[in-house]
Each structure stands twice: as structure tokens, then as C-alpha cells.
């Protein structure tokens, strides 16, 4: 006669998992709650027992004990249209999801642009609903960082608003790109190819990326001993339409422009369209360099020379920092600055 091991008809308990794994109830609890204070062997035994028994943690009961919800929010201060059409945001979500995959935490996404959206989101951002918040695409006037600090909710910023670049700025946990360094690389590349009338389409000046990429443009020009010509600077909002409008303005004001550095790939793509409409050959007449290395850079005609930024890594690092803050772990470096590098294609 043979016997077959079957799952209990009732809901498996923490004690049942502990008995099956051959460990104490506290060890099972630490594994379920994502504590690092468990040996790899014990963790493997508990995870095998959970899979075998079909144990599902009771989130409500666990929240009463741990005072945690196992939920984190990613709040993006942009419209739904931009979030779902621009690849930057999708890459961030992939990175954040990857960074949370070995935890028990659930991710929810919110767009906060209209007053109604912001009011609804601010009402939800409490420790009764979530354990921490990831903030992306912040502008200077955004009150969320201060609000979250007042509520005692851990937060991590993806990039910084311009006001946080000041020496006396409020301290914050953030992950950012070397935006100024990437802009300098783009400019040095263009100068190295003999371009002398190099314009830029800068991003919004109430966002850290907009400010620092323009700063890198200025630094590269000043490093050559030249003076920045303000007529060669136009502004956009990182969108394709704004890049087209800005390039038209630059051509009208500077017919002799021979290169343009755009602070995002969508703006660079828009600039390419405006140049082609004006009958300018790319790169023969005007060279173009973008910033992002988004899929649009490879799909552009011609393919876009651009500055690569590791967007998914940014999302992973944001998640890592937030999880450490939620678990109250010691964090040696609250600021992460990721390297950028130039990718040469056919527009420059």
C-alpha cells in the first residue's frame, strides 16, 4: 500500500510550514516578511515548504503585526498620454518591478498631473495604504516630497527637481543620471567633428535633468574658451512636438547653425523632422545628438546619435533604496549617480 502526500483541505498555517521545513515559526515569519536575517539553507527549506503546501500569507494579519502594508507607490508627475507613450517611463517601471521581485512588496502606479488626480493620490499616500513612495518626473513646485516627509513615509526620488540642486536644498534620497557629464560628452563629440555653431534644445528648467543638461552644454562651450551665445538656446518639455517647435525657432534665429544637442531623444526626433522639412541634410548640413538612447533613437531616419542613460538600472536602484528605507537598514550612500555615455549612429 502506498500513500500520497496531499495538501490539507484547510488553509495551510505558519505552523504547518514550519513543521514541514523543520524550522521554527519565527524563521518562517522572517522569510515571509523578507528579512535578511535567515540563512540561505533555512530560506530554501521554508520556500520549498510554502510551495508544497500552497501557503498564502494573510496580509491583513501580518500588517497588524509588522505595521506594514507590503505596497509601494510609483507616482509620476506626468499625463497618462506621456507615461504610456514615452519609453522612458516603461523602462523605469520594468526596473522598479525587477528591484522588487525578491520582496513581498506590491507596486501600484499613479499619474499625478491634474488637480483631481493629485488630490486623490495625496489622500492615498498614508502609512495605512503604503509603506513607501517612488517619485518620478518631479517639478520644482511639486509639494509631494515635503508632504511625504511630514507624514513619515519613506520616499526615493528618480531624478531631482531643480531646487534640490542648490547647496542648501532639503536632504533627500535619490537616484539620478550624470546629466551634465552626458551633455559635455555630446558637445565634445560635436566639436571634435568640426561643428562650431552648436545649438541646444534644453529641457524644462524646473526639473533637474533640464537644468543639468543645459549646464553641461554651457560647460563644454566655456571649456573651449568661447562664450555661450544665448540665441543658440531654445527650450522644450522633453516631448517630440516641443523639439520640432524649438528647432524651427533656432533655424529662424540662426540660419548658420551646424549642429544641435537636444536634451531628450523625443526632442531630437522632433528636431530631425524640422530640419528635414527645412531641406537641411543630416548630418551633412546639421548634426543632431539626443539624450536617452530610447528605442526611437534606433528607429529614427537616420538613426540618432545620442547619450545613453541606464533607465532600467535607475528603476532598480530606486527600488533597492526604498526597500532598505522601509526595512530601516543602514544605507551607506543615500544618493546614487549613474554613468551616461555616448552612442554614435548616423545623425552626427
Residue pairs with C-beta under 8 A, 6 or more apart in sequence:
5 52
7 52
7 53
7 54
8 16
8 53
11 56
12 53
12 54
12 55
12 56
13 55
14 25
14 28
14 29
14 32
14 55
15 25
16 53
16 55
17 28
17 46
17 49
17 50
17 53
17 55
18 24
18 25
18 27
18 28
18 49
20 49
20 52
20 53
21 27
21 28
21 42
21 45
21 46
21 48
21 49
22 45
23 42
23 45
23 46
27 38
27 42
27 46
28 46
28 49
30 37
30 38
31 38
31 42
31 43
31 46
31 47
31 50
32 46
32 50
32 57
32 62
32 104
33 62
33 66
33 68
33 104
34 102
34 103
34 104
34 105
34 323
34 327
35 327
36 329
38 46
49 55
57 104
59 69
59 70
62 68
62 70
63 69
63 70
67 127
68 131
68 326
69 127
69 128
69 129
69 130
69 131
70 104
70 105
70 106
70 131
71 105
71 106
71 107
71 108
71 129
71 130
71 131
72 100
72 105
72 106
72 107
72 108
72 130
72 131
72 132
72 133
72 134
72 319
72 322
72 326
73 107
73 108
73 109
73 110
73 121
73 124
73 125
73 130
73 132
73 133
73 134
74 92
74 93
74 96
74 107
74 108
74 109
74 110
74 133
74 134
74 136
75 110
75 112
75 121
75 125
75 133
75 134
75 135
75 136
75 144
76 83
76 89
76 109
76 110
76 111
76 112
76 136
76 137
77 111
77 112
77 113
77 135
77 136
77 137
77 138
77 139
77 142
77 144
78 89
78 111
78 113
78 137
79 111
79 113
80 111
82 89
82 239
83 89
83 109
83 111
84 90
86 239
86 266
86 294
87 294
87 295
87 296
88 292
88 294
88 311
89 136
91 311
91 312
91 315
92 136
92 158
92 311
92 312
92 314
92 315
92 318
93 107
93 109
93 315
94 312
94 315
95 311
95 312
95 313
95 314
95 315
95 316
95 317
95 318
95 319
96 107
96 134
96 315
96 316
96 318
96 319
97 107
97 315
98 312
98 315
98 316
98 319
99 315
99 316
99 317
99 318
99 319
99 320
99 323
100 107
100 319
100 323
103 323
105 131
105 323
105 326
108 130
110 117
110 121
110 124
111 117
112 118
112 121
112 144
122 144
122 147
124 130
125 133
125 144
125 147
125 148
125 151
125 153
126 151
126 153
127 151
127 152
127 153
130 153
131 153
131 154
131 326
132 153
132 154
132 155
132 156
132 322
132 323
132 325
132 326
133 144
133 148
133 153
133 154
133 155
133 156
133 322
134 155
134 156
134 157
134 158
134 318
134 319
134 322
135 142
135 144
135 145
135 148
135 155
135 156
135 157
135 158
136 157
136 158
136 159
137 158
137 159
137 207
138 144
138 145
138 157
138 159
138 160
138 161
138 207
138 208
139 161
139 204
139 206
139 207
140 161
140 162
140 163
140 206
140 207
141 206
142 161
144 155
145 155
145 157
145 170
145 172
146 170
148 155
149 155
149 170
154 173
154 322
154 325
154 326
155 172
155 173
155 322
156 173
156 174
156 175
156 318
156 321
156 322
156 325
157 164
157 172
157 173
157 174
157 175
157 176
158 174
158 175
158 176
158 314
158 315
158 318
159 174
159 175
159 176
159 177
159 207
159 208
159 209
160 172
160 174
160 176
160 208
161 206
161 207
161 208
162 205
162 206
162 207
162 208
162 210
162 211
163 169
164 170
164 172
164 174
164 208
165 208
165 211
165 212
171 334
172 334
173 321
173 322
173 325
173 331
173 334
173 335
174 334
174 335
174 336
175 314
175 317
175 318
175 321
175 335
175 336
175 338
176 208
176 335
176 336
176 337
176 338
177 209
177 309
177 310
177 314
177 337
177 338
177 340
178 337
178 338
178 339
178 340
179 208
179 209
179 212
179 213
179 216
179 291
179 340
180 212
180 213
180 215
180 216
180 219
181 216
181 339
181 340
182 213
182 216
182 291
182 307
182 309
182 340
182 341
182 342
183 212
183 213
183 214
183 215
183 216
183 217
183 219
183 220
183 261
183 263
183 291
183 307
184 216
184 217
184 219
184 220
184 223
185 307
185 340
185 341
185 342
186 216
186 261
186 289
186 291
186 307
186 342
187 198
187 216
187 217
187 220
187 221
187 261
188 220
189 289
189 305
189 342
189 344
189 348
190 198
190 259
190 261
190 287
190 289
190 348
191 198
191 220
191 224
193 287
193 348
195 258
195 259
195 287
196 258
197 232
197 254
197 256
197 257
197 258
197 259
198 221
198 232
198 257
198 258
198 259
198 260
198 261
199 232
199 233
199 234
199 250
199 254
199 257
199 259
199 260
199 261
200 214
200 217
200 232
200 233
200 234
200 260
200 261
200 262
200 263
201 234
201 235
201 236
201 242
201 243
201 246
201 247
201 250
201 260
201 261
201 262
201 263
201 267
201 268
201 271
202 210
202 213
202 214
202 217
202 233
202 234
202 235
202 236
202 263
203 209
203 210
203 213
203 214
203 235
203 236
203 237
203 238
203 263
203 264
203 267
204 210
204 235
204 236
204 237
204 238
205 211
205 214
205 235
209 263
210 238
210 263
213 263
213 291
214 233
214 263
217 228
217 233
217 261
218 228
221 227
221 228
222 228
231 253
231 254
232 250
232 254
232 257
234 246
234 247
234 249
234 250
235 242
235 246
236 242
236 243
236 245
236 246
236 262
236 263
236 264
236 267
236 270
238 263
238 264
238 266
238 267
239 266
239 267
239 270
240 266
240 267
240 269
240 270
240 273
241 270
242 267
242 270
243 262
243 264
243 266
243 267
243 268
243 269
243 270
243 271
243 274
244 270
244 271
244 273
244 274
245 270
245 274
246 267
246 270
246 271
247 260
247 270
247 271
247 274
247 275
248 274
248 278
250 257
250 260
251 257
251 274
251 275
251 278
251 280
257 286
258 285
258 286
258 287
259 286
259 287
259 288
259 289
259 348
260 268
260 271
260 286
260 287
260 288
260 289
261 289
261 291
262 268
262 270
262 271
262 288
262 289
262 290
262 291
263 291
264 290
264 291
264 292
265 290
265 291
265 292
265 293
265 294
265 296
265 297
265 304
265 306
266 292
266 294
266 296
267 290
268 288
268 289
268 290
268 291
268 297
268 300
268 304
268 306
268 347
269 290
269 296
269 297
269 300
269 304
271 288
272 282
272 288
272 300
272 302
272 304
272 347
275 282
275 285
275 286
275 288
276 282
280 286
282 288
282 302
282 347
283 302
283 346
283 347
283 348
287 305
287 347
287 348
288 304
288 305
288 347
288 348
289 304
289 305
289 306
289 307
289 342
289 347
289 348
290 297
290 304
290 305
290 306
290 307
291 306
291 307
291 309
291 340
292 306
292 307
292 308
292 309
292 311
293 306
293 307
293 308
293 309
293 343
294 306
296 304
297 303
297 304
297 306
297 343
297 345
298 304
298 345
300 347
302 345
302 346
302 347
303 345
303 346
303 347
304 345
304 346
304 347
305 342
305 343
305 344
305 345
305 346
305 347
305 348
306 342
306 343
306 345
307 340
307 341
307 342
307 343
308 340
308 341
308 342
308 343
309 338
309 340
310 338
310 339
310 340
313 338
314 338
317 336
317 338
321 331
321 334
321 336
324 331
325 331
